[in-house]
Amino acid sequence: MSDFPVVDADPGVTRQVLADHPDLMVVAFNFKEEGAEGKLHHHPHIQSTFVKSGRFVFSVDNVKTEVGPGDSFVIPTNAEHGCVCLEPGTLIDCFTPRRDDFL
């Protein structure tokens, strides 16, 4: 169980840090409704994403891919990315180094 609070990330999306170390961070993003978005953005961190549940369309550097439960992928540093929720669910993201802006 995480000691970190659940916070609003985007409309219809909450975020909770699950584990934290200066070199690595694990974060759960819960998408509560169809159409909720993780808005396009980029950051210097390498990110891996695991789809725990739900369905999503991800855009990574303008390449769109539909993903569902059990899928995982890596987003390179500074790649512009975001997603749209097709079916409510949870994404588990890992960042290296950690996202200090999430603390």
C-alpha positions in Angstrom: 0.0 0.0 0.0 1.4 3.4 -1.0 1.8 6.2 1.5 1.5 8.7 -1.3 -1.8 10.6 -1.9 -4.0 10.1 -4.9 -4.0 13.3 -6.8 -5.9 14.6 -9.9 -3.7 14.4 -13.0 -6.0 15.4 -15.8 -9.9 15.5 -16.0 -11.1 11.9 -15.3 -7.5 10.8 -14.4 -5.9 10.3 -11.0 -2.3 9.6 -10.2 -0.6 7.9 -7.2 3.1 7.3 -6.7 3.5 3.6 -5.7 7.3 3.5 -5.1 10.0 6.1 -5.1 13.8 6.2 -5.3 16.0 8.9 -6.8 16.8 6.6 -9.7 13.3 5.1 -10.3 9.7 5.9 -9.7 6.5 3.7 -10.1 3.2 5.5 -10.6 -0.4 4.3 -11.1 -2.6 6.4 -13.4 -6.3 5.5 -13.1 -8.5 6.5 -16.0 -12.1 6.7 -14.7 -14.0 7.3 -17.9 -13.9 6.8 -21.7 -12.4 9.8 -23.4 -10.2 10.8 -20.5 -6.8 11.9 -21.8 -3.2 11.9 -20.7 -2.4 15.1 -22.6 0.5 15.2 -25.1 3.7 16.1 -23.2 7.4 15.2 -23.1 10.0 14.9 -20.3 13.7 14.0 -20.0 12.8 10.7 -18.2 12.7 7.3 -19.8 9.2 5.8 -19.2 7.9 2.3 -19.3 4.2 1.8 -19.3 2.3 -1.4 -18.4 -1.5 -1.6 -19.1 -3.0 -3.2 -16.0 -6.5 -2.8 -17.2 -8.6 -0.9 -19.8 -7.9 0.1 -23.4 -6.0 3.1 -24.7 -4.8 4.7 -27.8 -1.2 6.0 -27.3 0.5 8.5 -29.4 4.3 8.4 -29.2 6.1 10.9 -31.6 2.9 10.9 -33.8 2.7 7.1 -34.0 -0.7 5.9 -32.7 -1.1 2.4 -31.2 -4.0 0.8 -29.4 -3.1 -1.1 -26.2 -4.9 -3.3 -23.7 -4.4 -5.4 -20.6 -0.9 -7.0 -20.4 0.6 -4.7 -23.1 3.8 -2.8 -22.2 6.2 -0.5 -24.0 9.0 2.0 -23.5 8.8 5.8 -24.3 12.3 7.3 -25.0 13.5 10.4 -23.3 11.9 13.6 -24.7 9.5 11.7 -27.0 6.2 13.6 -27.2 3.5 11.2 -26.0 -0.1 11.0 -24.6 -3.1 8.8 -24.6 -6.9 8.6 -24.9 -8.8 6.2 -22.8 -11.1 3.9 -24.8 -12.2 1.8 -21.8 -11.6 2.8 -18.1 -8.5 1.2 -16.6 -5.1 1.6 -15.0 -1.7 2.3 -16.4 1.5 1.5 -14.3 4.3 3.8 -15.4 8.0 3.6 -14.3 10.3 6.6 -14.7 14.0 6.8 -14.6 15.2 8.9 -13.0 12.2 9.6 -10.8 9.8 12.5 -11.6 10.5 14.9 -8.8 7.5 17.0 -10.0 5.2 14.2 -8.8 6.5 14.4 -5.2 
